Amino acid sequence: MTYNSDKNLEVTTVWSFPERGSWATHSSNFRGNFAPQIPRNIMEMFSQPGDYILDPMVGGGTTAIEAKMLARNILASDINPNFINKVNNVMGFEGAKVYSDLKVADARCLSHIPNQSIDLVITHPPYLNIIKYSDGNIPEDLSNIGSLPKFTAQIRLVAKELYRVLKGDKFCAVLIGDTRKGRHYVPLAFNVMLAFLKEDFILKEDIVKVQHNCKMTNRWGWKAKRDKFYLIMHEHLFVFRKPRADENISRLKQSTKNIYQQ
Ligand SMILES: C[S@@+](CC[C@H](N)C(=O)[O-])C[C@H]1O[C@@H](n2cnc3c(N)ncnc32)[C@H](O)[C@@H]1O
């Protein structure tokens, strides 16, 4: 599948990519990666060529590949050194001459990145422990946390660090899904959203991303019918804005009626 750059860009808050992009070195080998159309749309909307893009949980490298294709500089990191090795390999394709910094780092502590130096963040945290990204040998891997309050507290530390490195009036996009426990829906995405709002980000967009080819559908289909629940087939792509230094944050919070930030 090749990419026709001006067409195919999203214009609504519901995104659906039945066919995931397979241009450049993208592949579906990395379990739990997002479709390249996600970082591509976000970069086209919220950045310019030459900007510095950060993905601090880069996994299989989707954001890094798209950044290079769109002539953006990329800072990409992950807590798992195996993934960073693989991302180094997938970045070997012919493309724009960009600055590329691939590192093993904890998204809660990006001490190699100066304050207010990033133009756009695009990231995709683990969905609690639904997919584990290490065998328990990396204690900092957030996919080892099964408890929602503990996970949310750590995501808040990530949000704080992303706020520090992002320039004012720039954007931070976070893809995150929900889960179920017992008979109930666990609103992981809204908890993650709140963590970002509590760190003074302002909500710019809440995009519903339709899920396709979900392996869980086959596994859970019969159970859903028997126990009367719906299969989750969407994720949230939140886009947050960091206010400028001269903006009145408490007024902004009030005008966006952000009752959760009290
Ligand atoms: C959902 S995956 C990202 C997939 C990526 N968007 C892609 O397209 O390949 C989440 C990633 O977060 C990483 N991760 C987990 N805890 C982390 C932490 N504390 N700091 C940095 N990365 C972390 C995992 O190793 C995993 O690669």
The ligand as an SDF file (V2000), in Angstrom:
LIG
                    3D

 27 29  0  0  0  0  0  0  0  0999 V2000
    1.4610    0.2730   22.9110 C   0  0  0  0  0  0  0  0  0  0  0  0
    3.1950    0.0860   22.8090 S   0  0  0  0  0  0  0  0  0  0  0  0
    3.6610    1.3480   21.6650 C   0  0  0  0  0  0  0  0  0  0  0  0
    3.4830    0.8860   20.2380 C   0  0  0  0  0  0  0  0  0  0  0  0
    3.9040    1.9160   19.1990 C   0  0  0  0  0  0  0  0  0  0  0  0
    2.9460    3.0150   19.1060 N   0  0  0  0  0  0  0  0  0  0  0  0
    4.0520    1.2910   17.8390 C   0  0  0  0  0  0  0  0  0  0  0  0
    3.3400    1.6920   16.8990 O   0  0  0  0  0  0  0  0  0  0  0  0
    4.8490    0.3460   17.6910 O   0  0  0  0  0  0  0  0  0  0  0  0
    3.7100    0.7100   24.3710 C   0  0  0  0  0  0  0  0  0  0  0  0
    5.2080    0.7990   24.5690 C   0  0  0  0  0  0  0  0  0  0  0  0
    5.4620    1.4300   25.8420 O   0  0  0  0  0  0  0  0  0  0  0  0
    6.7020    0.9440   26.3050 C   0  0  0  0  0  0  0  0  0  0  0  0
    6.8450    1.2860   27.7410 N   0  0  0  0  0  0  0  0  0  0  0  0
    6.2710    0.7150   28.8150 C   0  0  0  0  0  0  0  0  0  0  0  0
    6.6510    1.3410   29.9460 N   0  0  0  0  0  0  0  0  0  0  0  0
    7.4820    2.3490   29.5870 C   0  0  0  0  0  0  0  0  0  0  0  0
    8.1930    3.3560   30.2860 C   0  0  0  0  0  0  0  0  0  0  0  0
    8.1370    3.4700   31.6320 N   0  0  0  0  0  0  0  0  0  0  0  0
    8.9530    4.2280   29.5650 N   0  0  0  0  0  0  0  0  0  0  0  0
    9.0640    4.1260   28.2200 C   0  0  0  0  0  0  0  0  0  0  0  0
    8.4170    3.1820   27.4970 N   0  0  0  0  0  0  0  0  0  0  0  0
    7.6250    2.3100   28.1550 C   0  0  0  0  0  0  0  0  0  0  0  0
    6.6460   -0.5430   25.9970 C   0  0  0  0  0  0  0  0  0  0  0  0
    7.9410   -1.1160   26.0040 O   0  0  0  0  0  0  0  0  0  0  0  0
    5.9610   -0.5270   24.6140 C   0  0  0  0  0  0  0  0  0  0  0  0
    6.9360   -0.5240   23.5910 O   0  0  0  0  0  0  0  0  0  0  0  0
  1  2  1  0
  2  3  1  0
  2 10  1  0
  3  4  1  0
  4  5  1  0
  5  6  1  0
  5  7  1  0
  7  8  2  0
  7  9  1  0
 10 11  1  0
 11 12  1  0
 11 26  1  0
 12 13  1  0
 13 14  1  0
 13 24  1  0
 14 15  1  0
 14 23  1  0
 15 16  2  0
 16 17  1  0
 17 18  1  0
 17 23  2  0
 18 19  1  0
 18 20  2  0
 20 21  1  0
 21 22  2  0
 22 23  1  0
 24 25  1  0
 24 26  1  0
 26 27  1  0
M  CHG  2   2   1   9  -1
M  END
$$$$
